[in-house]
Amino acid sequence: KVVFDNNYRPRLWASVDAARAAYHAVLAEVDIALLTEDDERALFGYEDSEQVFAAYPTIAEVVLKRGADACLIRCEGERFEVPALVVEKVVDTTAAGDSFSAAYLASRLKGGSP
């Protein structure tokens, strides 16, 4: 399986067009896309989760990370919504998305459902 985590950082690209072209080329090859709603909005201008899901009809499993909002998942045509846990005091959000992705993939590799 090929997994892609979008993690768009504009300063790392020569232009937004170069980033878009590279992302489209990679996304055409993936089985699982771990996407962040904010990154999809910044790169492609998608206004909501429905636009994100509609943009990737051929990807079998799309996981849309939305920070403190519920995570949305489309897997093999089924949709899931996984509520975010409430955290009273956030100390540091560094690598929060990466940590989520690692835990999600570990669970899926062990046979867990989306």
Buried (B, 14 or more C-beta within 10 A) or exposed (E): EEBBBBEBEEEEBEEBEEBBEEBEEEBEEBEBBBBBBBBBBBBBEBEEBEEBBEBBEEBBBBBBBBEEEEBBBBBEEEEEEEEEEEEEEEEEEEEEBEEBBEEBBEEBEEEEEB
